[in-house]
C-alpha cells in the first residue's frame, strides 16, 4: 500500500521529532484517519524522503518521529517553466496540479490581452497562497520531493522583457513546427500557453519578433487547462523522463 506523504518547511533529521502544522495534521488524522503508530513519509524540498512514525495523532498538531532518510524519485532532467495565461478558478488549479505531476520545474502566471481575471495586490496574494497549496498537494500525491517554483503573476510583456531562462516557446494552433519534433533543448525551456480565447494576433506577432518560437500540438483545439499538461507530456516523453 502506498504510504501517505506530507510536505513540511522544517528541517528533517533522522531521530528527531516534528510537530506538523494544523493543515497537515487535519489531513493526516481526520481525512486519512491515521493513528499513532502509522507510517508517514515527509519531504521538505531537499531532494530526500524521510520515513517517520506518527507518535501523536492530533488534528491540531500531530507529531512525527523521523526514522530514516531515503532516496526519492529524481527530478526530470528536462527543466520547463510553464508560462501560463491566468485562467479562472479550477481551470488554473487543474493546470498547476497536472503540470506539477508531469514535472514542471516552475510556473509563471501572466496576464495577456484576453485574460478575464484581474487581481489587485490583496487578491493576488490570496491566489498565490492558494496556488502554492495546489502545488504542494500535487507533490504529496505524485512523489516529487522538490516543489516547483511559483513566480508572482506579471504582465506578458514584463515576462518577455526579462532575461530568458532557456529557449522560449509559445503554443500556437497555426504553427508550422510541431512540438513533438522539437530538438532537445540545450538548456531549459519556457513554454507560453495562452488563455481561453488564445493569444491575440498582435501578441503572437510581437512575441515572434522577440524570438519566441511558435509550436503546435496537433489538429485539435485544446482548452487552456489541457494544453499545458499535454505539452508537458510531449516534452517529457521526448526529452525528459516519461
N, C-alpha and C positions, 0 to 999 in steps of 0.2 A: 504494500500500500504506500502511496506517495505521502511523504511527510509534509506537514504544514510548514510554510515558510513565512518569516516576518522580517521586515526591514527596521533597522534602528540607526540613529545617527551616533550612537555611543560607541566607544572603543570596545572591542570584544577580545577577551583573553581567556584561554582555557583555564578552568579552575575558578574563575570569577563568577560573581552573581550580577544580574542585571534586572532592574525594575523597569518594566515596559510602560509606555505611555497608555493613557486611557483608551485611545482609539484601538491600538493593537491588542490591549488586554481584553476589550469588549469583543473584538473579532475572534480571538482565540478561545475565550472562555464562554461566551454567550452564543456566538454564531456557530463556531466549530464544536462547541461543547467539550473542550479539552478539560482534563482533570489532572491533579497533581500526579506526577509520575510519567505523564505522557512526554513524548519526544517532539521537539520543535527545532527547525533549522533557522538560524539567524544569519543575516548578512548586513553589512554596513557600507558597501561600496569599495572595499579594499581588494576585491577580487577573490575572496575566500568565502566558503560556507562554514558556519560554526554550529555544530550539533549540541543541543542543550536539553536539559530536563526541566519541565515545569515543576517547580517545588512549591509554589503558592499560586493557586488558581483563584484570581480575583478579577472581576470585571473592571475595577478601577485601577488596579496596579498589580498585575501578575508579575511573578518573579521567576527568572530562568537561571539555572545553574549551567554555565557553559562547560561542556565536557571536552570537546576536541575541535581542532581546526582541520577542515577537509578541502581538498581541491574542488573547484567549482567548474561549471560549464564555461569554457573560454569565450571571450567576446569574438565577434566576427572580425576577420582580417580586413573587411571592407568597411571603411568609415563613411557613413552617409548622414548628412544633415538634411532633414526634411524641412523645406521652407514652405509652410502650409498657409494658404489664404484662410483666414479665420471663418469658420462656419458656425452655424447656430447649434447651441445646446449639445445634444447627444451625438450629433454628427462629428463635432470636434473631438469629443470623448472617444468615439469609435476610432477615429484616425490615430490618436495618441496611443490608445490601447493596442491596436493591431500592429502599428508600426514599431512599438516597443517590443512586442513579441517577435517581430521579424528582424530585429537587430539594429534599428536606427540608433545612431550614436548621439544625435542631438535634434532638437526641434526649434525652429524659428517661426513663430506665428507672425503673419504680415497682413496689413490692411491693403487691399487692392481697390481698384475703381468700383468693382461690383460687389464687394463685401458689404453685407447689410448690417453687420454687427459693429457698433461703435462703443468704445469703452473709455470712460473717464478714469482718472487715476485710482479712485476707490474701487470701481468695478473691475479694473484691470488687475488690481492686487488680489481681489477675491477670486477672480477667474484663474490667476496664476496658482493660487493655493489649491484650488480645485483640480486643476490640470496636473499639478505635482502629485496629488493623491491618486489620480488615474494612472499615471506612470508608475508610481510606487506599487500599486496593486497589480499592475501588469507584470512587473518584475518578480513580485512574490509568486505569481501564478506560473510564469514561464521558466523560471530557474535562473534568470540573469542575476548577477551579483553587483553589477555596476549600473546605476541609474543613468539613462540618457540625460544630457544637459537640456534644460528648458530655458531658452532665452526669452526675455521680455518681448511683448508684441511691438513691432515697429511698422512704419510705412514701407511699402515696397521699395520706394526709391532710396530710403535710408539703408536698407539691406544692400541694394545694388551698389551704393557708393562705398560700402565698407570693404575692407580687404577680403578677398575671396579665401575661403577655407577649402580649396580644392577646385576641381572642374565644376562649372556651373551649367545646369541643365534646366529646361522647363518642359513640362508635358504639354503637347500641342497635337490635337487631333489631325491637323493638316501637315504635320512634319513629314519630310521625306525620309528621315533617319529613324529606324525602329530602335527602341530602347534595347531590345534583345540582341541587337547586332553591334552595340557599342563596344569599343575596345576596352580592355581592362584599364582603369584609371591609374595614372602614375602616383597620384596622391589620394585625397579623399574626393567626395562628391557633395555638391549642394544641389538638391533637386527641388525645383519650384513646382507646386501644384496649385492651380487656380481655384477660385470659388465656384459656387453652384452655377453661376452664369458664365464661367470661364474668364480668361484674361481678355481684355478688350484688344481690338486690332492695334490701337495706339500703344498699349502696354507691350504687346508682343514685338512690335517694331522697335521700340526703344530698348527693350531687353536684348534683342538680337544685335542691335547696333553696339551694345556694350559687351558682346561676346558670349551671351547666354545661348547655348545650343538647344534648339528645339528637337525633341524626340517624341515618338509616338508609341502608343500601347496597343495598336491594332484597330480593327474597323468598328468596334462597338464604343458607344459613348458611355463612359463610366461616371458615376456620381463622385463628387469630390472626396467623400469619405472612403470610397472604394479605390480611387485612383492611386493614392499614396501607398496603400497596402499592396496593391497589385504591382506597382513599380518596384517596391522594396523586394517583393518576392522574386521578380525577374532578375534584379541586380544581385541578390544573394545567391540565386541559382547559377548565375553566370560567373560571378566573381567573388562570392562570399562563401558561406558555409552551409547552404541548403543542398 
